[in-house]
């Protein structure tokens, strides 16, 4: 992930590591679900190895929902940041809730995510700490 990719997890982590204000849009109660990359790869592998008669779409993701405020607070805690939360207007087209329906993946692939949000944030934060210190390629 690039530190300026515009995604909420990377935005919050980079802002927290830099002790910049963490930008929340709207009141921060809209929800997203986050699936750690290792879980997604496992799901992809199971889907690729599934019988040919399994047709999709097959949703892979984490049905656990978190508010943007919960995500921001978790990032602040795990980074030890003193960042303040600031609110900006919610874009009109921004969904209030995102949650994948993974019943087919559970039933046909025996797959569901295993990595909890906080557990996945730890190595993601470490990645961005190293990146911001210049330890990883910025390409």
N, C-alpha and C positions, 0 to 999 in steps of 0.2 A: 504494500500500500504506500502510496505517496502521501507525504504529510499535507499536501494542499489539494487532495483529490475531491474535497467537498463533501465527504461522507461524514455522518454524524459521529461515529466512533472515533475516526482519526481526528476530526475537528476538535472534539472534546478533549482527547488525550493531548494533542499538541498545544491547545490553549492552556490546559492545566499544567503541563510540563514547563511552559514558558511563564506561568503565573499570570496569564492574561485572563480577562473576563471570559467566562464560558457562555456562549451565545445560545439561548433557548428561543425558539420561535413560538409565538402564542403564549399560552399560560403554562406550557410544558407538560400538560396532562395527556397529550396525544401519545399513543403507544406504538411501539415497534417490537419486533421479535428479532433476536440476534442468534445466529447459528455460527459456531466456531468452524473454521475452515477444515480442521481434521474430521469433524463430523460430516461435513458436506462431501469431502472426498470419499469417505467410507460409503456414503449413500450413492455417489456416482459409480463407484466400483461395483456395489451390489446391483445397481440398475443395469450396468453394462454386462454383468454376468447373469442376469435374469433370463428366464425362458423367452423365446421369440414371441410367444403369444401374449406377453405382458405389454400392453400398449399404454401410452400415456394420454395425457400428461400425468406425471408422478411428481407431486410437490415434495421437495426436500427443504427443510427449514426447521426452525424451532418454534413450536406453538406457544412457548412461554412469552408473555408480554411484559414489557417494562415501560413506564412513562419516561419521557425525556428527562424529567427532574430526577427520577431514580437512577438513570444512567449517569447523569452529570454528577450526582452525589457519590456514586460508586467510584467514578473516575477520580474525583477530588480526593476521596479517602485513600484509594490505592496509590495515588501519586504523591500524597502528602501535600497537595497544592493548597495555596491560600486564595485561589481564584474565586472571584465573586460570580454569581449567576446573574446574567443580564437578559432581559426579555426584549425581543424584537417582534414586530407584527408577523403573524402567521400568514404565509403565502396562501392565496385563495385556493389553489389547487392541491394544497398539502393534505393528504389523508389523515383523518383523526385516529385511525386504527389500522394496523397491518398485522395479520396473524395467518400463517399458512395452515392449510388443512392437510395433515399428513397421514390420514387413515390408510390410504392405499399403500404408502411406503411401509407403514407398520405391518399391514396384513400380507402384502405380497413380497416385500423385501426383508421383513424382520428387522427393519431399521427405524431408529429414532435417535435424536441427538442425545449425547451423553455429557458434553462439557457445559457446565453451568456458566452463566454470564460472568460472574466474578472470576471464575477459574480461567476463562478465556481472555479476560481483560489483562491478567497478570503478564503473560508472555507478549501480548500486544503492546502493552505499555513499555515493557523492556525493549521491544523492537524499536519503538519510536524514541526512547531515551538514547539508544545507541545511534540511531539515524540522525538525531538532532546534534549529537556530539561529533558527527562526522565519521562514525565507525562503519557505516554501511554505504554502499554506492547510492547516490541520489538519482540514479538513472531509472 
